[in-house]
Amino acid sequence: MIRISNLTKSYGKPVSRKTSTEVNGRIHALRGATLAINEPGFFAIMGPSGSGKSTLLHLLAGLDRPDSGEIIVNGNAIHSMNEKDLTAYRRTQIGIVFQKFNLIPTMDALTNVMLPGLLDGQTTRKLHDRTMTLFEQVKLTDRIHHRPDALSGGEQQRIALARALLLEPKTLLADEPTGNLDSTSSEQIWRMLADLARTNAITVVMVTHEPAAAALCRDIFVLRDGRLTDEFNVEKNDAHWVADRYQQSQD
């Protein structure tokens, strides 16, 4: 499903204080990261701030390019794709959910969700049926004609989740999807992601710093200083157990 091999990524000279990942005026976000996910499920990427979590997810999404290494997602060699192929990959092969909801403020919820399909040239009727099914999944059938400013943060993120699922991707990437939400809304999103991975047989990869979110996952990958330093199976659906196990990986 997903294979990352010896991935490296660095950025230009930082403008803030020197960090442990700064070498010769460059920030080295990833330093030979390697991991493999071989079957559908719900997976978490955890690590300290600046460890390379979001960079890794952006590379998986084809939103950025690695300096070296390989990225294979569902048979697609992301690291060697041209821009045209990357655009098609992002539109049809994966779904992406960000911390910011990125909804278009002038469109209602229904149109926001249908938009990727309209851009892909699909018929409005087909998209409408698919969209209504997704609104049922995210429990927002009574909000389809509301614009984003009339929705709560949790509702907006559920709309963004429905949009990411519109074209039935095999892989869903979520970058701190509940960073702007309260605890109740956050738990709703985490459980929806877990249910989607199970019922739709898709691969969901979530960057998170929340043990309660990671506790719902099957496996957790730990990044530190741009490298995969640990990987463990979630033996207990318990946030305290995950927090303790994660802390062991940092010692």
C-alpha positions, -999 to +999 in steps of 0.1 A: +000+000+000+026+025+011+064+021+010+089+049+019+126+041+015+155+063+026+136+095+023+154+128+027+141+164+026+158+197+036+148+233+034+166+266+031+183+286+058+160+291+088+150+325+101+145+314+137+168+299+163+192+271+155+177+236+161+192+201+163+180+195+127+199+225+113+231+217+094+251+243+075+222+267+074+196+242+062+168+224+080+169+187+075+133+176+080+138+140+070+170+120+071+165+086+056+130+079+068+118+044+059+085+027+066+060+003+051+023-002+053+012-033+036-026-035+042-056-012+049-061+002+084-058+032+106-022+043+113-006+071+132+026+091+128+038+106+161+069+125+171+081+157+187+076+191+171+100+195+142+105+157+138+094+157+102+058+144+106+040+169+084+068+169+059+064+132+055+027+135+050+031+163+024+055+141+005+031+112+006+004+136-008+027+147-036+025+183-023+063+185-021+092+166-036+119+147-017+156+154-021+162+117-024+146+083-017+115+066-029+077+070-022+054+043-035+016+046-028-007+020-042+018+012-070+024+049-078+060+061-078+053+095-063+089+106-062+093+104-100+060+118-111+057+150-132+034+178-121+005+167-143+006+132-130+009+144-094-022+166-099-042+136-111-028+115-083-040+140-056-074+143-072-082+107-078-059+084-058-058+099-023-078+121+000-063+148+022-076+164+054-057+193+069-058+210+102-074+240+085-107+230+068-099+248+035-136+251+026-147+276+000-167+302+020-190+313-008-202+277-014-226+256+007-215+223+022-230+203-007-211+221-034-178+221-013-180+183-012-189+179-049-162+203-062-134+177-067-158+156-088-169+185-108-133+194-116-128+158-126-156+161-152-182+139-135-219+144-138-238+164-112-264+137-107-238+110-100-219+133-077-250+143-059-259+107-050-224+100-038-223+132-018-255+124+000-242+090+010-211+107+025-232+133+044-250+103+060-216+088+069-204+120+086-238+126+101-245+160+085-275+155+062-292+185+079-263+208+070-260+203+033-271+238+023-252+257+050-221+277+042-190+272+062-196+303+084-228+288+096-211+256+107-191+247+138-154+238+135-163+201+140-189+203+113-166+220+089-140+193+094-166+166+088-174+184+055-137+184+046-136+147+054-165+140+031-149+160+004-117+140+007-136+108+003-157+119-027-137+101-054-133+069-032-095+071-027-077+040-014-056+062+009-066+091+032-040+114+047-049+135+077-024+161+091-034+170+127-071+170+116-084+180+150-058+206+160-084+234+158-112+215+175-125+210+210-122+176+227-157+164+218-154+172+181-119+158+181-131+124+193-159+124+167-134+129+139-109+102+153-137+076+155-150+085+120-115+080+106-112+046+125-146+035+112-138+046+076-106+026+076-125-005+088-157-003+068-142+011+036-111-010+037-089+020+030-055+031+044-058+061+068-025+077+079-029+104+105-002+128+119-011+135+155+003+144+189-028+131+207-024+097+225-062+094+226-063+096+188-034+072+183-051+047+207-077+041+180-050+032+154-036-002+146+001+008+144+020+039+154+052+051+136+075+073+157+096+099+140+125+117+157+150+141+141+138+131+106+141+093+111+118+065+119+130+055+154+102+031+165+071+013+153+046-004+176+013-021+175-015-006+196-021-034+221-046-014+241-072+011+231-061+033+259-046+068+257-025+063+289-010+031+275-001+048+242+014+078+260+035+056+282+046+035+252+054+066+231+074+081+260+095+049+261+104+055+225+117+089+234+139+078+263 
